[in-house]
Amino acid sequence: MRNLWLYTIFFSCVFVLNAQTPEEDIEKPKDSISSKTLLKQIGNGFFPTKLWNFDLRYLVKFNQYEGFRTGLGGVTNDSFSKNFRIDSYGVYGFRDHRFKYKIGGGYLLNKKAKGWLNVSYIDDLMETGSSDFLTDGRTFSFFEPRLLNISLFHKHITSAVSYEHEVNPKLITETEIAISNIRPTYDYNYVLDNIAYGSFETSIAKIAVQWNPFLEYETIDGKTETIVDGYPKFTLQYSKSFKNVLNADFNFSKLDFRTIHKVIHNKDSHTIGTLSLGLAHGDTPLTHLYHAYPNNINKETILNRFSVAGINSFETMFFNEFFSDRFATLVVKHYVKPFRFNNYFKPQLVLVTRYAVGNMNTISRHQNVSFGTLKSGYTESGFEINKLLLGFGLSFTYRYGAYHLPKEEDNIALKFTFNITL
């Protein structure tokens, strides 16, 4: 019940700021005094001022390692400069008592192709096993509930240079070269050639492509507006770590792919599926492998595990239960026509099925941590009833198949949902 009260208090504090706008394009915010424009910019995650637009993501967050995490950050707007921007933040974790920050900026090299050259220096935390796409910086979700439950992080100090390039609104690319010093916050060693690495250096080059072939748009006075946000959408990213380049310790490569497809049945009902694939090859530490998006807290009872459901996360899969060097996940959600009791109360039923499969070579290299693999295939299904009250709803998910647990209640996840669109 302690978790239930914590989540209730937390959401009451940040309800106005943490509206969810998944798969919505980020627009670089501009100065405006109109309430409509202001609301749109807040929906995109920014609160605009004359020269600086505050990024609302940094105001307040919560996770199991830092506790409450709060700070300020943002980016300069066109009133400051149309060709140069400063993009930085500073935050503080109240449980780990540590400041984190980013100092960054960019210069517009190609106005027509929105070609920005960016540099950054980051001292922060990253979730172990996470794998983000560079081009995801162009989509924005105010609130990812799964962040509340993450406990396994590694510290990283990263210097990076990147370049964004828009071939056209349907095809976006980004490349990055980054040098990182990585120190896990948990007891972990990666053993390679009889050397146990408790911390390590990486030098990684990445290239990512976001392709939305069915997007329909028009350009008026140099501004591009989306007419139809078509599906499917495709994202591909290749990463290469170079050993002995700027003191890097490991050689490995990663290939990540994601596609999102949406089938609209009518104006009130649709089905959306997300397929994710990942492959890591070479001497890859746990920090850079895959965890399949778990979202179940490692606690004894259902009520103690009561938290908030994520968007594409596995609600019955416990944190740090599985890791893979190659994996695939499929998440399918069917949105049923809302139940219209009146103009204000229109809850919506969502049917959900998730599947994950994966495996790992050389498990013995990862010491002081224990985990399983997904070689037998992991399955869970359930439903959500969204928008019951102020955007809150409930979800029920059941774990079955090869990884069904002996204790029946451990196969059940009962959680809040939170869905608001500005």
N, C-alpha and C positions, 0 to 999 in steps of 0.2 A: 504493500500500500504506500510505502514511502516514495517509490518511483512514481506512482500515480499522482500523488500530491505535487511532486517536483515538476512533472510534465504539465500539470494543470496550471500551476503558478507561472511557469516559464512561458507557456503559450498565451496566457492572459497579458503578459507584459509585452510580447512582441507581435501580437495578432495583427495590428495595423500594418507593420512593416513587412511581415513575412507572408505575403501573398504569393501563391504559386503560379508561375506562368511558364510551364514546360514547353520546350521546342519553339520558343518565341525568339525571333532575331533580336540581337542587341543593336540598338541604334546609338551612335555617339550623341549624347545629349547636347542640346543647344539652349542658349538663354531664351527664356520666354516667360511672360507674366500671365499668360492665359491659363485658366484652371484646367482646361482640357489637355493642353500640352504638358502642364505640370503633372497631372495624373498619369499621363502616358509615360513620362520619364520616371516617375516613381514605380510604375509597373515594370519598367526595364531595369530597375534597381538603382536609380540615381535620384538624388535631391539636388536640383540645380541652384547655384548662386551666380554672382556676376562673372567670376573668372574660374570658379572651381565647382565641380559637380561631385558631391559626396556619394560614395558607394555604400549603399545600405547594408551590404553583406557583412561589413566589418563592425556594425554597431553592437550586435550581441549574438553569440553562438554558445553552444554547450556541447562538450564531449566528455567521455569518461576519464581522459588523461588530464586535460586542462581545467575541467570544471567549466565555469563560465569564462568565456573569452570575449573581451570587448575592446573596442578601439575605434579609430577613425581612418578613413582612406578615401581615395577617389582619383579623379583625373581632371586635368584642365580642359576647358571647353574652347569653342571657336572664338569667343571674345578675348581669350588669352592669346591664342595663335591658331591659325588654320593649318599651319605646316609643322608645328612642334607641339608636343604634349608631355606633361609630367604625369606619371601614373605610379602612385606610392601608397603605402599604408603603414600603420603601426598599431599593434594589438598587445594585450596583456592577458595571460592565463592566471586565474586566481588560485588554481590548485597546484600548478607546477611553479608558480611565482616567477614567471619568465616573460620578458618582452620578445616579440617577434616583429619583423618589419620587412618591407620591400622598398627599395629605392629604384625607380625606373623611369624611363622616358622613351619617346619615339620621334622620328622625323619622317615626314611625308616625302618620299622620293618620286612617286609616280601618282599624280592626282587622279588620272583617268582610271587606273587599275587599283586605286586605293592601296598603293604599295607603301607600307610603313616599315621602316627599319627600327627595331626596338632593342634596347639594352636594359638589363635589370640585374640587381643584386638582392638576393632573398636569404634571410635567416629565419627559418620557420619550421613547422612540422609537416610531415606528409604521412598519409596512412599506408602502412605496409601492405603490399599486394594490390594497391590501386593502380590503375592504368588509364590515364586521361588522354584524350585527343587534343592536339594543339588547336585544332579548329573549333573545339568546344567553347573557346573563348568568345565565339560569335553567337552562341546561344546562351540563354540565361534562365536559371530557375532561382527565384528568391530563396526558396526554402527546400532543402533536401533533408527530410526528417531522419534519415539514416545516420547523419552526422552526430546525432545525440548519443548514439550507442557505441561509437568507435572507441577502442581502447588501445590498439596496437599501432603506435606511431614510430617514425624515426625522424631525428633531427637532420636537417640538411642546410648547408650553406652553399648556395648556387649562384654562379655568375653565368649569365646567358645573353646571347645575341640571337635575334630572330628577325624574320622578314615575312610579312603578310602580303599576299598578292591575289587580287581578284581577276581571274581571266575574264569572267563575266559573272553576273549574279547567280548563275547555276553552278559555277565551278570556282571554288576557293582553295588556295593552297597556303601552307605556312611551313617554313623551315626554321630549325633552331640548332644551335650548337651550345651546349651547356657543360660546365665543369662543376662538380659537386663534391663536397665533403659530407659523408653520411655517417651518423652515429645512432644506432637503434636505442630507443628508450627502455628496452627490455633486454633480458639476458639472452644473448644470441651470438653465435660464432659461425662463420662460413669457412669450412675447411677446404683448402685447395693446395695441392702439392705440399702436404704436411705442414701448412701454415694456417693457423686459426685467426681469421679476421673478425675482430669485434667491432671495428670501424674500418672504413675504406673510402677510396676516392674513385670517382667515375668521370669519364669524358665521353659524352654521348651526343651524336648527331641524329636529328629527327627530320623527317619530312612527312607531312600530312596533306591529304586531299579530301575535301568535302564536295560531293557531287549531288546536286538535286536536279535531275534531268527533267522532271515534270513541273518544276516551278514556272509560274507565269508571272511576268512583271512588265512594267512600263517605266520609261525614263522621261521625266518632264523637267526641263530647266536644270539638267544635271543631277536631279534627285531620282533615285530608283525606288519605286513602290511595288510591293508584292501584291499581285491580283489574286492568284491562286497558289496556295502553299501545297504543291503537288507531292505525291508519294509514288514509289518508294524513294527514300533518301539513302545515300551511301557515304561511308567514311572509311578511309584506309590510311594507315600510318605505319611507317617503317622506322625503327630505331637501331642504331649501331653504337656499341660501346667499344672504345679502342684502348687496349692495354698499353701501358708505358707512354701514352700520350698525355703530357702534363701530369705525370705521376699516377695515372689511373691504374687500378689493380686488376681489372677483369676484361676479358674479351667475351662479349655476348651480343646477340641481336634479337630483336622482337618484331613480330608482324601482328598488327591489330586491325580488325575489321568489324564494322557494325553497319547494319541496315535496319531502317525503320519503315514499316509499311502500314498504311491506314486504309481501311475499307469503310466507306460511308454507306450505310444502309438507307438512312433517311436523315432528316434534319435533326432528329433526336437520338439516333442510335448509330454506333460505329464500332468497329473492331480494330485494334492496333496491336501489331506484333513487333518485337525487337529481337533481332538475332545478333549476338556478339561472339566473335572468335578471337582467340589469342594464341600465339606460339612464341615461346622463348627458346633460343638455342645457344648453347655455350655455357660459360661459367657464370651463372646468374644467381645472385644472392636472393634471399627470401624477399627483401625489400622491393625487388623489381619483378617478382612473379605475380600470379593471379590468385584472387581469393573468391571469385564468383559472387560478390556482392551479398554477403550474409547480413542479417539484421535481427538476430535473436541474442539477447543478453544471457550470459552464462550464470543464471541464478536458478534457485531451486523450484519455485512454484510458478504457475501461470500468472498470478497477480503480481509477483515480484518481477516478472518479465514483461509486464504490461508497459508498452511504450508507444511509439508512433510508427506506423507503416511507411515504408519508402515508396519510391515510384516504380523502379524495376528491381528492387532487392528481394532476396529470398527470406521470407519472414520467419520460417521455422529453422533455418540454418544458423547454427550458433557461430558467433564470431570466433575466428581462428580455428574453426573445426576442419577446414579443408584448404589446401593450397595446390596449385597446379603449375606446370610449365607449358602445358597446352590444354586448352579448354574451349568449350562452347556452351552458350546459354541461349535459351529461347523463352521469352516472356510474351504471353498472349493475354490481352484484356478485351472483354466484350462489354461495351457500355449499353445497357438496356435503357429504353425510353424512360425518362424521369416520371416518378409518380407525382402528379400535380394535384395536391390537396387544396392549395390556393395559390395566389400570386407570390407568396413569400416562402411557402414550405413545399419544396420540390426535390425530395431525396432521390438519389439515383443508385440503382443496383449495378454493380460491376462484377462480372464473373472472371476469375483469374486462374491461369495455369502457368507454372514455371518448370523448366527442365534444365538441368546442367550435367555435363559430362566432362571429365578431364583426367589427367594422369601426371606423373612426375618421374623423371629419371634422377638417379644419384641423390635420393632422399637423405642418405647418411651424411652428406656434406653439411646439412643444416642441423646444428647442434644446439642443445638446451631448449628446444621447442619441440612440441609433439603435435602432429596433425595427421589427417587422413587424406586420401585422394578420392576423386569422383569417378573412378574407372567403371563403376557399375551403373552409373546414371542416377541422378537425384531428381525426385519429383515431388511437387507440392501443388495443391489446388485449394481454391476457396472463393470467397466473395468479399466485396466491400459494399457498404451502404453509405454513400457520401452525402455531404451537405445536409446533415440532420439538424445542426444548430451552428450558426455563424461559421460555416465552412467545415466544421468538425463532423466526423462520421465514425464508423466502426468497421473493422475488418476481422474476418475469421479465416485462418489458413490451416490446412492439415497436411502433414508430411507422411508419405506412403511410399511403397516400393522397396528398393534395395536398402535404403538407409532409414527405414522405419525403426524407431527406438523401442526397447522393451517396455519402458514405462509410458503408458498411453498419453498422459498429460504432457509429456515432453515432445509429442508430435503435434501439439496444438499451439497456435499463436493467435492471441486475441489482442487487438491493438486499436488505437485511434487512427483515423485518417484525417488529413487536412488538405482541403482543396478550395482555393479562392483564386479567381481571375480578375485582375483590375482591367 
